[in-house]
């Protein structure tokens, strides 16, 4: 019976200790620099170059951290929602593809293409 009282007292101490702990940062320290990072990525900078640039500008970070930040940020984008034009990279704005399928007559019959490439 005394073990139960000791166990209850220990759990109370753990709860009190947990409440006394400071909150941990849940956002990346790179979050305030998101637009700058993606601007450099659009200019084909490597993650290593971006990390060096950030370090030169006072943000201590490694290149794997920049890579993980970019991958996580891209993965978290809403997929079903319409993408605002401001977030579409310049390289993707004028893609000469239309999504409709087309067929072409060949010697073996009709051949389907997933994309229609416009000239």
DRENLUMVO-366923 format. One line per 10 residues: their letters; for each residue x, y, z of N, C-alpha, C. Coordinates in nm, 4 decimals, always signed. Atoms other than C-alpha are relative to their C-alpha. Layout:
<rs>
A	X/Y/Z/X/Y/Z/X/Y/Z ~ ...
</rs>
This chain:
<rs>
XXXXXXXXXX	+0.0820/-0.1188/+0.0000/+0.0000/+0.0000/+0.0000/+0.0874/+0.1266/+0.0000 ~ -0.0867/-0.1163/-0.0042/+0.2842/+0.2410/+0.0713/+0.0643/+0.0254/-0.1368 ~ -0.0547/-0.0176/+0.1344/+0.4189/+0.1785/-0.2838/-0.0929/+0.0859/-0.0850 ~ +0.0959/-0.0821/+0.0752/+0.1000/+0.3301/-0.4225/+0.0139/+0.1474/+0.0361 ~ -0.0128/-0.1384/-0.0438/+0.1439/+0.6443/-0.2189/+0.1293/+0.0597/-0.0554 ~ -0.1271/-0.0477/+0.0542/+0.5069/+0.6742/-0.3244/-0.0122/+0.0226/-0.1497 ~ +0.0201/-0.0142/+0.1445/+0.4083/+0.6184/-0.6900/-0.0817/+0.1232/-0.0336 ~ +0.0837/-0.1175/+0.0234/+0.1394/+0.8850/-0.6693/+0.0794/+0.1276/+0.0255 ~ -0.0807/-0.1172/-0.0323/+0.3820/+1.1265/-0.5081/+0.1035/+0.0270/-0.1097 ~ -0.0985/-0.0146/+0.1076/+0.6426/+1.0607/-0.7793/-0.0652/+0.0579/-0.1244
XXXXXXXXXX	+0.0670/-0.0529/+0.1190/+0.3905/+1.1230/-1.0580/-0.0390/+0.1457/+0.0184 ~ +0.0311/-0.1401/-0.0266/+0.2877/+1.4477/-0.8914/+0.1247/+0.0863/-0.0202 ~ -0.1242/-0.0745/+0.0172/+0.6509/+1.5576/-0.8819/+0.0362/+0.0115/-0.1475 ~ -0.0288/-0.0042/+0.1427/+0.6930/+1.4679/-1.2488/-0.0892/+0.1012/-0.0704 ~ +0.0923/-0.0960/+0.0603/+0.3856/+1.6692/-1.3435/+0.0434/+0.1421/+0.0316 ~ -0.0455/-0.1329/-0.0412/+0.5106/+1.9689/-1.1470/+0.1278/+0.0369/-0.0736 ~ -0.1258/-0.0244/+0.0709/+0.8561/+1.9327/-1.3021/-0.0252/+0.0282/-0.1475 ~ +0.0311/-0.0197/+0.1420/+0.7078/+1.9056/-1.6517/-0.0593/+0.1381/-0.0240 ~ +0.0608/-0.1324/+0.0144/+0.5034/+2.2211/-1.6009/+0.1032/+0.1117/+0.0196 ~ -0.1023/-0.1011/-0.0259/+0.8146/+2.4066/-1.4780/+0.0996/+0.0123/-0.1151
XXXXXXXXXX	-0.0945/-0.0025/+0.1121/+1.0137/+2.3224/-1.7948/-0.0369/+0.1128/-0.0966 ~ +0.0307/-0.1057/+0.0979/+1.0481/+2.6086/-2.0464/-0.0496/-0.0613/-0.1308 ~ +0.0502/+0.0482/+0.1293/+0.8687/+2.5761/-2.3801/+0.1138/-0.0083/-0.0987 ~ -0.1011/+0.0164/+0.1034/+1.0741/+2.4515/-2.6701/-0.0462/+0.0685/-0.1268 ~ +0.0305/-0.0657/+0.1276/+1.0944/+2.6329/-3.0006/-0.0519/-0.1056/-0.0963 ~ +0.0559/+0.0964/+0.0940/+0.8736/+2.4558/-3.2540/+0.0218/+0.0419/-0.1446 ~ -0.0245/-0.0472/+0.1359/+0.9544/+2.6675/-3.5569/+0.1495/+0.0059/-0.0251 ~ -0.1402/-0.0035/+0.0391/+1.2796/+2.6556/-3.7442/+0.0535/+0.1425/+0.0087 ~ -0.0595/-0.1333/-0.0001/+1.5208/+2.9435/-3.7028/+0.0161/+0.0519/-0.1420 ~ -0.0071/-0.0425/+0.1399/+1.5236/+2.9509/-4.0834/-0.1330/+0.0557/-0.0506
XXXXXXXXXX	+0.1330/-0.0452/+0.0429/+1.1515/+3.0322/-4.1020/-0.0037/+0.1490/-0.0345 ~ +0.0027/-0.1415/+0.0373/+1.2070/+3.4120/-4.0955/+0.0739/+0.0292/-0.1306 ~ -0.0814/-0.0211/+0.1200/+1.4459/+3.3695/-4.3895/-0.0493/-0.0836/-0.1177 ~ +0.0557/+0.0899/+0.1020/+1.2184/+3.1450/-4.5999/+0.0048/+0.0608/-0.1402 ~ +0.0053/-0.0617/+0.1330/+1.1709/+3.3888/-4.8886/+0.1397/+0.0193/-0.0589 ~ -0.1372/-0.0172/+0.0485/+1.5426/+3.4655/-4.9121/+0.0576/-0.1338/-0.0447 ~ -0.0518/+0.1330/+0.0346/+1.6265/+3.0934/-4.9151/-0.0592/-0.0469/-0.1321 ~ +0.0616/+0.0468/+0.1236/+1.3753/+3.0148/-5.1877/+0.0336/+0.0897/-0.1192 ~ -0.0486/-0.0862/+0.1086/+1.4866/+3.3166/-5.3898/+0.1346/-0.0511/-0.0490 ~ -0.1309/+0.0535/+0.0389/+1.8398/+3.1762/-5.3849/-0.0140/-0.1370/-0.0667
XXXXXXXXXX	+0.0222/+0.1311/+0.0637/+1.7095/+2.8262/-5.4692/-0.0491/+0.0179/-0.1439 ~ +0.0467/-0.0269/+0.1361/+1.5282/+2.9712/-5.7725/+0.1141/+0.0437/-0.0900 ~ -0.1176/-0.0406/+0.0759/+1.8655/+3.1125/-5.8767/+0.1015/-0.1135/-0.0090 ~ -0.0790/+0.1232/+0.0105/+2.0041/+2.7556/-5.8604/+0.1198/-0.0034/+0.0937 ~ -0.1045/+0.0088/-0.1005/+2.2186/+2.8088/-5.5515/-0.0107/-0.1356/+0.0673 ~ +0.0010/+0.1267/-0.0720/+2.3193/+2.4872/-5.3745/-0.0317/+0.0262/+0.1467 ~ +0.0287/-0.0139/-0.1431/+2.2227/+2.4188/-5.0142/+0.1264/+0.0436/+0.0749 ~ -0.1267/-0.0376/-0.0632/+2.5903/+2.4522/-4.9191/+0.0266/+0.1499/-0.0197 ~ -0.0205/-0.1426/+0.0268/+2.6119/+2.7964/-5.0861/-0.0959/+0.0855/+0.0823 ~ +0.0991/-0.0744/-0.0788/+2.2918/+2.9095/-4.9135/+0.0408/+0.0010/+0.1467
XXXXXXXXXX	-0.0428/+0.0069/-0.1399/+2.4221/+2.7893/-4.5753/+0.1173/+0.0945/+0.0247 ~ -0.1151/-0.0909/-0.0146/+2.7487/+2.9795/-4.6286/-0.0473/+0.1450/-0.0022 ~ +0.0541/-0.1358/+0.0106/+2.5561/+3.2916/-4.7324/-0.0712/+0.0399/+0.1298 ~ +0.0697/-0.0287/-0.1257/+2.3351/+3.2672/-4.4218/+0.0998/+0.0195/+0.1139 ~ -0.1022/-0.0156/-0.1036/+2.6408/+3.2170/-4.1993/+0.0710/+0.1341/-0.0130 ~ -0.0634/-0.1301/+0.0225/+2.8026/+3.5229/-4.3584/-0.0892/+0.1154/+0.0449 ~ +0.0952/-0.1045/-0.0400/+2.4871/+3.7192/-4.2744/-0.0520/-0.0190/+0.1426 ~ +0.0310/+0.0081/-0.1430/+2.4765/+3.6118/-3.9077/-0.0962/-0.1093/+0.0422 ~ +0.0886/+0.1102/-0.0381/+2.2539/+3.3005/-3.9158/+0.0841/-0.1272/-0.0002 ~ -0.0836/+0.1200/-0.0112/+2.4523/+3.0008/-3.7855/-0.0832/-0.1218/-0.0375
XXXXXXXXXX	+0.0780/+0.1138/+0.0498/+2.3277/+2.7017/-3.9852/+0.0919/-0.0887/-0.0845 ~ -0.0755/+0.0933/+0.0835/+2.4627/+2.3902/-4.1594/-0.0769/-0.0228/-0.1298 ~ +0.0712/+0.0207/+0.1254/+2.3837/+2.2952/-4.5166/-0.1027/-0.1127/+0.0094 ~ +0.1094/+0.0980/-0.0117/+2.1929/+1.9777/-4.4154/-0.1263/+0.0602/+0.0627 ~ +0.1165/-0.0659/-0.0602/+1.9683/+2.2004/-4.2031/-0.0767/+0.0792/-0.1052 ~ +0.0651/-0.0748/+0.1088/+1.8969/+2.4193/-4.5080/-0.0754/-0.0986/-0.0897 ~ +0.0639/+0.1020/+0.0839/+1.8211/+2.1063/-4.7137/-0.1279/-0.0510/+0.0660 ~ +0.1185/+0.0530/-0.0700/+1.5832/+1.9639/-4.4496/-0.1098/+0.1048/+0.0077 ~ +0.0987/-0.1074/-0.0061/+1.4125/+2.3020/-4.4106/-0.0726/+0.0127/-0.1339 ~ +0.0617/-0.0130/+0.1327/+1.3538/+2.3271/-4.7868/-0.0908/-0.1183/-0.0299
XXXXXXXXXX	+0.0814/+0.1189/+0.0267/+1.2269/+1.9690/-4.8137/-0.1270/+0.0003/+0.0834 ~ +0.1186/-0.0049/-0.0858/+0.9924/+2.0106/-4.5163/-0.0971/+0.1073/-0.0466 ~ +0.0855/-0.1111/+0.0432/+0.8622/+2.3428/-4.6430/-0.0733/-0.0362/-0.1281 ~ +0.0638/+0.0420/+0.1242/+0.7940/+2.2011/-4.9884/-0.1050/-0.1061/+0.0277 ~ +0.0939/+0.1080/-0.0311/+0.6248/+1.8934/-4.8403/-0.1246/+0.0523/+0.0703 ~ +0.1145/-0.0530/-0.0748/+0.3963/+2.1088/-4.6234/-0.0919/+0.0878/-0.0824 ~ +0.0869/-0.0834/+0.0829/+0.2555/+2.3085/-4.9148/-0.1337/-0.0693/-0.0211 ~ +0.1291/+0.0623/+0.0301/-0.1172/+2.2507/-4.9663/-0.0008/-0.0497/-0.1441 ~ -0.0049/+0.0593/+0.1341/-0.1561/+2.0185/-5.2646/-0.1288/+0.0197/-0.0775 ~ +0.1284/-0.0106/+0.0693/-0.5248/+2.0543/-5.3423/-0.0425/+0.1445/-0.0215
XXXXXXXXXX	+0.0393/-0.1408/+0.0112/-0.5545/+2.4273/-5.2942/+0.0689/+0.0623/-0.1202 ~ -0.0610/-0.0713/+0.1117/-0.4877/+2.6600/-5.5830/+0.1241/+0.0734/+0.0470 ~ -0.1253/-0.0640/-0.0382/-0.1300/+2.7845/-5.5707/-0.0013/+0.1449/-0.0464 ~ -0.0061/-0.1399/+0.0420/-0.1043/+3.1636/-5.5689/+0.1151/+0.0222/-0.0972 ~ -0.1009/-0.0260/+0.1023/+0.0922/+3.3010/-5.8607/+0.1318/+0.0452/+0.0606 ~ -0.1226/-0.0518/-0.0602/+0.3426/+3.4678/-5.6273/+0.0920/-0.1119/+0.0498 ~ -0.0837/+0.1077/-0.0527/+0.4634/+3.1295/-5.4966/+0.0498/-0.0946/-0.1081 ~ -0.0467/+0.0863/+0.1084/+0.5158/+2.9663/-5.8361/+0.1361/+0.0489/-0.0458 ~ -0.1317/-0.0442/+0.0468/+0.8849/+2.9703/-5.9296/-0.0062/+0.0482/-0.1437 ~ -0.0019/-0.0589/+0.1333/+0.9658/+3.1742/-6.2396/+0.0216/-0.1050/-0.1084
XXXXXXXXXX	-0.0299/+0.1025/+0.0995/+1.0977/+2.8661/-6.4188/-0.1236/-0.0819/-0.0354 ~ +0.1178/+0.0825/+0.0244/+0.7571/+2.6977/-6.3909/-0.1173/+0.0776/-0.0594 ~ +0.1145/-0.0795/+0.0443/+0.5371/+2.9849/-6.5046/-0.0361/-0.0230/-0.1455 ~ +0.0274/+0.0093/+0.1428/+0.5712/+2.9370/-6.8813/+0.0293/-0.1390/-0.0544 ~ -0.0209/+0.1371/+0.0463/+0.5682/+2.5596/-6.9162/-0.0813/-0.0201/-0.1276 ~ +0.0728/+0.0157/+0.1264/+0.4769/+2.4741/-7.2791/-0.0777/-0.1308/-0.0077 ~ +0.0736/+0.1255/-0.0016/+0.2691/+2.1720/-7.1747/-0.1454/+0.0288/+0.0331 ~ +0.1381/-0.0002/-0.0458/-0.1018/+2.1240/-7.1546/-0.0293/-0.1417/+0.0465 ~ +0.0192/+0.1280/-0.0657/-0.2342/+1.8393/-6.9447/-0.0895/-0.0952/-0.0802 ~ +0.0900/+0.0881/+0.0737/-0.4875/+1.7042/-7.1964/+0.0779/-0.1069/-0.0775
XXXXXXXXXX	-0.0645/+0.1075/+0.0738/-0.4037/+1.3694/-7.3556/-0.0290/+0.0145/-0.1483 ~ +0.0191/-0.0035/+0.1437/-0.3560/+1.3508/-7.7294/+0.0359/-0.1359/-0.0581 ~ -0.0336/+0.1248/+0.0680/-0.3337/+1.0631/-7.9744/+0.0625/+0.0345/-0.1340 ~ -0.0667/-0.0182/+0.1273/-0.1151/+1.0292/-8.2802/-0.0094/-0.1296/-0.0783 ~ +0.0091/+0.1174/+0.0863/-0.1630/+0.7922/-8.5726/+0.1404/-0.0477/-0.0341 ~ -0.1279/+0.0606/+0.0358/+0.1357/+0.5588/-8.6135/-0.0282/-0.1242/-0.0837 ~ +0.0180/+0.1209/+0.0796/+0.1943/+0.2476/-8.8267/-0.0655/-0.1115/+0.0803 ~ +0.0553/+0.1051/-0.0861/+0.1006/+0.0270/-8.5306/-0.1378/+0.0363/+0.0547 ~ +0.1311/-0.0418/-0.0502/-0.2154/+0.2218/-8.4511/+0.0111/+0.1346/+0.0695 ~ +0.0009/-0.1266/-0.0735/-0.3050/+0.5115/-8.2247/+0.0962/-0.0085/+0.1181
XXXXXXXXX	-0.0908/-0.0078/-0.1126/-0.0441/+0.6170/-7.9727/-0.0442/+0.1161/+0.0874 ~ +0.0443/-0.1034/-0.0933/-0.1506/+0.8102/-7.6616/+0.1196/+0.0681/+0.0633 ~ -0.0999/-0.0776/-0.0694/+0.0575/+1.0869/-7.5120/-0.0647/+0.0626/+0.1205 ~ +0.0550/-0.0587/-0.1215/+0.0085/+1.2080/-7.1603/-0.0024/+0.1518/-0.0082 ~ -0.0077/-0.1430/+0.0106/+0.1161/+1.5628/-7.2380/-0.0025/+0.0428/-0.1465 ~ +0.0004/-0.0580/+0.1325/+0.0526/+1.7752/-7.5423/+0.1064/+0.1085/-0.0021 ~ -0.1080/-0.0981/+0.0055/+0.3752/+1.9600/-7.6252/-0.0297/+0.0977/-0.1119 ~ +0.0319/-0.1030/+0.0980/+0.2990/+2.2862/-7.7955/+0.1280/+0.0636/-0.0511 ~ -0.1192/-0.0641/+0.0583/+0.5544/+2.4398/-8.0321/-0.0141/+0.1486/-0.0047
</rs>
